[in-house]
Amino acid sequence: MIVRENTKDLPNFNNKDVYLKETIDDRIQHYKKFDEFINKEKKSNYSYIYRIVIIRLWGILEVMIDDFVMSKLSDPDNLKTFSEDKELKGIFEDLKGPVVNFLLMPSSQQIEYLLELLKRKVNATLGDGIERFERLLNAVQYGGKVHTKIKDVMLELSQVRNILVHRNGEVDSRFKKKCPWVDVSVGEQISITDDKLDLYLNVCRWYVVEFAARDGIQEAELKAYQDELFKKINEKKTIYQPDIQKIAEELRAGKRQRSLV
């Protein structure tokens, strides 16, 4: 009885024609709903999809930086170097936490815990926009100069992400104070146009290439791409995108000659 009750809603596998019809009908209903969703998105200029992209985009940057810093913290030689650096010595010597709990953690959790301690020490989470990343990168000797224009766009991206996550897209006074150049009033919904999305994507691409250059991948092709991104960052234009991962793999395998810029 229990088996019958639990399986009464399953497709009729005994009759192939009935099963196929039920499957096809289910697929048709699924695609009808999908079509309705896409048509609704088109009318709203893909507002829901664009919002998801913005949130995920910022999340990808956060994970990229966190993973990189953890890779540096996991190397004892790096920790020794950081601790002996006159500018970083105070930071790493002052990292504090429960020693016994730390020793009982698996090694992977220890690195994550070190990362969180480091974030707190350098106030990374209090930084606005790209500053939250640069504070963390400075602590592992990978910080660098970033043009004011890039900083402004990254700040805008981070603030747009924040109001999407915490206020469902409604602009507040904090957003207006941080990004006074954005033409929107307090209480209005933030609008993510095609041009804005292109701008945010391009500035993230610029930062990824910048990050790769700091890590030693200083190829002329990537430098030219970065320069083009900077020039076109306010224009809606398709730009050739070199494959950074492929270039890095070719360099490591000796299949590409290093062309330092």
N, C-alpha and C positions, 0 to 999 in steps of 0.2 A: 504493500500500500504506500509506504513512504517513497519507494523508488518511483512508483507511478506518479505520485503527486509532484515530485521534484522534476520529472521529465516530461510532464504533459505539455509544456510550452516549447519544447524542442522541435526543430524542423522534422517533417515526416521523411525520414531517410529510406523507409521501405518503398515509397513510391517516388521514383526518380523524377517523373514529370512534375509532380506536385512540389517536390523539394526545389527543383530548378525554378519553378514559377514563384515560389515563396522567396527564394534568394534574389531573383531578379526584381521582384516587387520591392523588397527591402532596399536594394541598391538604388532603385528609381526614387524611392522616398528620400533616401540619404542625399542623392544628388540634387533633388528638388530643393531640399533645405539648404544645401550648399549654394545652389544657384540664387536662392532668395537672399542668403547672407552676402554674397558677392555683389548682387545688385544694390543692396542696401549700403554696402561699403562704397560703391561707386558714387552713389548719390551724396554721400558724406565725405567724399574725397579720401576714402580709406582711413577714416579717423581712428577706428579701433585698431586696425592693423598697424598703422603708423605709431600709435601709442605703445603697442607691444614692442615694436622695433626699438623705440627710444629706450624703454626700460631694459630690454635685453642688451642693447648696445652698451649702456653704462655698466651693466653687470659683467659683460665680457671683459671690459677694461679692468674692472676691479679684480676679477679672477686672474687675469694675465699678470698684473702687478703682484698680487699676493703669491701666486705660484712661483714667480721669478725670485721674489725676496726669500721665500721659504727654501728655494734651491740653494741660495747663498748661505742661509743660516744653517743648513744641514751639513755644511762642510766645516769641520773643526779648524782647518787652516784659515778659512775666511773669518771665523769668529776670533781667532788669535790676531789676525790682521786688524780687524775692526777695534778690538780691545786695546791694541797698541797705538792706533792712530790718535794723534793728539786732539783732533777735533771730535772724534767719535768715542774716545775712551770714556768720557763721563757718561755718555748715553748707555753704553753696554755694562759699565760697572754698576750703574744704578738700577738695572732691571731687577725688580723684586717680585717674589711670589713664594707660595708654599713649597719648600724644597722637597719634603717627603712625597707629597702628591705628584710633584714633577718627576721624581725618580721612579715612581710606580707607573707612570704613563708609558704606553708604547712609544717607540721613537717617533712615529709619524705624528702622534698627538703632542709630543714634546715640541716639535718644530712649529706646529700650529699655535701652541701656547706661547712660544717665544715670539712669534709674529704678533700675537695680540698684545703682549707686553711691550713690544717695540712700538706698535701703533699708539698705545697709550702714552708712552714716554715722549714721543715726538709730536703728540697731538694730531696724528694723521686724520682721524675722523672729524676733527674740527676744522680742517682745511676746506676751503671752497674750491670746487671745480678741480682743476689739474693739480692744485696745491696739495691735496690729500695724497696724491700719488708721488709727487716730487719730494715731500717730506720723508716718505718711507724710502724712496730710492736714494736720497741723500745719505740716509743712515747706513746704506750698504755700498756707498761710493759709486752710485750709478745715477746721481742727479745731474742736471744740466740746465742750460739756459733755454727758455721757451719764449718766443715772441709774444708781445702783448696781445696781438690779434688772436693768436691761438688760445691764449689764456681766457680771453673774453668769450670766445665761442664755446670752449670747454665748460666755462662757468655757466653759460646759458644752458647748455645741454644738461648739466647736472641739476640745475634748478628746475628745468622743465621736467626732468625725470622725477624730482622730488614732489612736485605738485601733482603729477600724474599718479604717483604711488600713494601719497598721503592726503590729497584733497580732490581726487578724481578729476584733475585738470582745472580746478578753479583757482584763478590767480589771487594771491593774497599780497599784503603789504610787504612781506619779506621778499617775495619774488621781485616786486617793483623796485625795492631798494637795491637788491643785488644786480638786477638787469634793467636799469632805467631806459636803455635803448630799445627795448622790445615794445612795440606799439600795441599795448593791451592795457585795459583798466582793471583795477581790483574788482573781483566779483565775476569777471568774465571768464569764459572757458578759453584755455590756451588753444590756439590753432596751429596745427603742424601741416604746413603746406609741402608741396613737392620740393620747392626750393630750400625750405628749412631742413627737410630730411636729407637732401643732398649735402647741405652745409655740414650737418652733424656727422654724416658718414665720412665726408672728406677730411674733417678735422681729426676724426678717430684714425683714419688711414695715415694721416700725417704723423700722428703720435706713435703709431705702431712702427713706422719706418724710422722715426727718431729713436725709438727704443731699441730697434734692431741695430742701428748705427752705434749706439752706446755700448752694445754688447759685442761689437767687433765686426758686424756685417756692414762694412762701409764701401759698398759697390757703387760705381759711377751711375749705373742704371737706376739704382734705388734713389740716389741723391737727385738725379734729374727728375724722377717721379715725385719726390718730396717737394722740390722747387716748383714743379708744375701744379701740385696740389695747393701750395701756398698762394700762387698767383691766381688760381681759379676758385679759391675757396668760397667766394661769394657769387660764383656763376654756376648756372645749371648747365653743366657740360660733362660729357663722358670723357674720361681720361684713361689712357692705357695703364693697366695695373700689373706690374711685374710680380711674379710669384716669389715672395720672400722666402718661404719655406724651401722651395726648390733650389733657389740660389744658395741658401745655407747648406743644404745637403750636397750640392755639387762642390762647394768649397771644401767641405769636410772630406769628400771622396776624391779630391784632387782632379775633378773633371772640369773645373773652372779656374782660370788664372785670377788671382786676387788683384783688383784694380782699385787701389786706395784713392780716395778723393782728397 
